[in-house]
Amino acid sequence: MAKTLKEAPITTASARSKLSTGEYARRLDADAAIWYRRGKRGGVWFARWRNHGAGANYLQAPVGPANDVNDKPADGLLTFTQAETQARQIIATARQEAKAAAAGPVLTIRLAVETYVAERDARDTRRKGRTVRSDAGQRLRRYVLGQDKRGKQEAVPAAPLASIGLHELKESDLLTWRKGLPEELKSSTEQRLINDLKAALNGAYAAHRERLDPTLPAIIKHGLKAEKVDSDDAAPLARDNQILSAAQVGIILAAARQIDTEGNWDGDLFRFVVVLAATGARFSQIARMKVGDVQRGQGRLMVPSSRKGRGGKIASTPHPVGNDVLDALLPATTGRGNDENLLERWRSKQVAGSIGWERAGRGSWQFASELQRPWQEIRKQAKMPAVIPYSLRHSSIVRGIRANLPIRLVAALHDTSVPMIERHYGRWIADGLEDMAAAAVVPLLPQEGSNIVQMHRGAE
C-alpha cells in the first residue's frame, strides 16, 4: 500500500463534491488508509489495512456515512476528521486482536485470574502442608470467575469482565465491574478482592508483555485504584472500646486460663492468647513461631515477619517480653527442639461407629477461625462482650505510642508501616505528644507589678 496507493482530495466536503463516482483514499500510515466511496446518493467512509496474518492481503471495515454538505458535525454523518479518528480506532483494535491471536490463545481476564488463583492455591498448600484453597481464590471465583453450586452455596455466574481479552481491556470495563459488586460487601473484603484482581492482571502483563499493549498497566492502575474516603465518614480501624488497659488485658488472660482449664486445652489456648497479648502480632505470625524463637536469656520473643507485601523483609522481629510471659511458655519449650512449632493444640477425630471424639495427636494452629469458639467463651467469662482478638494488637500498638516510643519503632515491632500507624492511630499519637508539648510550655506574659524594664529601641 505504501508504494501503490494514490491519494485523493477527500478531506473537505467541497473537494469531495468534485469527485466522480468511485473510491478514493487518504493514507493513515504505511499499511492503512481511510477510503471514501462516492455513490449516486452520497458517500460513505471505510477503513482498509494490510493483513499480516493468513488469508486476504487486505482487510476492511465500514466507518459510516459521509457528511458531504459541509465540514461541521452532524447527527449520523461523519466529517473527514471524525471518520479518520474512528478509522484509526478500528484499525488499532484489529491489529491488537491479530497480534494477540498470532501469539497463541487469546489472553482473557479469566485466564489471567485462573493462573493467579492456581499460584496462590499452590503457595498456601506448600505453607500448610496439605491441599487448600486460598482466600484469594475463593473471592475471585465468587466475584469474577463464577462457581458451581457447592453444598448450601448457590451457583454464581461468571462476571462479564471474565470474558474480556487483556488486549482490549478498558478502564471503563474495570469500573463497571466494581459498580456491580454487592452493596453489602464489606469495604475491607472489597479492597482485598480488588487487590487480588489487580495482582492477577499485573502478573499476566509481566508474563506476556510482548503480546500486550504497553498502556495496560495504566489501565489496571486507574481502573482498580483505591477510592478516596471522606475523612468525616471514615471509620477508624481501632475504636475506643477495642483499646484495652493493662488491667483489662489481665482480665482477658485470666479468663483464657479459666476456659483453657475447663475445656481441657492443656495450656494450649492460654499460651496462644498470652503471645497475642504480649507481642500484638497477627495470628498467622504467631502460628509460625518455633521453639527457638523464645530467647529467655535476652528476654524476648522472635516473631516471624508477616507474608504481606512483596518481600524484602527481615525473617523475624525481636519483641521484648516480661518474665511472666516467658514462664507461661516454659511448658511449650522444655525438652523440645528449636525447630519444632512453639504453639500446638490437640487434634481430634470422630470415633468410628459413634458420635464421640478422641484425640488424634498434636499439630500447629492453622486458621484464625480456630480461636472463634473459645474466644466467645473467653469474652463471656471476662464480661467483655465486644472485645475481639485483634483488640490485643490494637492495645499493644497504643501502649507503645503512649509510652512515647518512636513511631518507627512501634511500626517495626508490629510488622507494619509508619503511614499505617499514623493513619489509624493518629489520635493516640496526638494524645501522647500533647503531654510532651505541655512540658515545653513556659510563661510568656509579664506579671503586673514586676520589675521588668522595657528596653529602648534603637533608631529606626
Secondary structure as GFF3:
##gff-version 3
##sequence-region A 1 460
A	DSSP	alpha_helix	13	16	.	.	.	ID=ss1
A	DSSP	beta_strand	22	29	.	.	.	ID=ss2
A	DSSP	beta_strand	32	39	.	.	.	ID=ss3
A	DSSP	beta_strand	42	50	.	.	.	ID=ss4
A	DSSP	beta_strand	58	65	.	.	.	ID=ss5
A	DSSP	alpha_helix	80	102	.	.	.	ID=ss6
A	DSSP	alpha_helix	109	128	.	.	.	ID=ss7
A	DSSP	alpha_helix	135	140	.	.	.	ID=ss8
A	DSSP	pi_helix	141	145	.	.	.	ID=ss9
A	DSSP	three_ten_helix	160	163	.	.	.	ID=ss10
A	DSSP	three_ten_helix	166	168	.	.	.	ID=ss11
A	DSSP	alpha_helix	171	179	.	.	.	ID=ss12
A	DSSP	alpha_helix	187	208	.	.	.	ID=ss13
A	DSSP	alpha_helix	216	223	.	.	.	ID=ss14
A	DSSP	three_ten_helix	240	242	.	.	.	ID=ss15
A	DSSP	alpha_helix	246	262	.	.	.	ID=ss16
A	DSSP	alpha_helix	268	279	.	.	.	ID=ss17
A	DSSP	alpha_helix	283	287	.	.	.	ID=ss18
A	DSSP	three_ten_helix	291	293	.	.	.	ID=ss19
A	DSSP	beta_strand	294	295	.	.	.	ID=ss20
A	DSSP	beta_strand	300	304	.	.	.	ID=ss21
A	DSSP	beta_strand	316	320	.	.	.	ID=ss22
A	DSSP	alpha_helix	323	328	.	.	.	ID=ss23
A	DSSP	alpha_helix	330	333	.	.	.	ID=ss24
A	DSSP	beta_strand	344	350	.	.	.	ID=ss25
A	DSSP	beta_strand	357	364	.	.	.	ID=ss26
A	DSSP	three_ten_helix	368	371	.	.	.	ID=ss27
A	DSSP	alpha_helix	372	382	.	.	.	ID=ss28
A	DSSP	alpha_helix	390	402	.	.	.	ID=ss29
A	DSSP	alpha_helix	407	413	.	.	.	ID=ss30
A	DSSP	alpha_helix	418	424	.	.	.	ID=ss31
A	DSSP	alpha_helix	426	439	.	.	.	ID=ss32
###
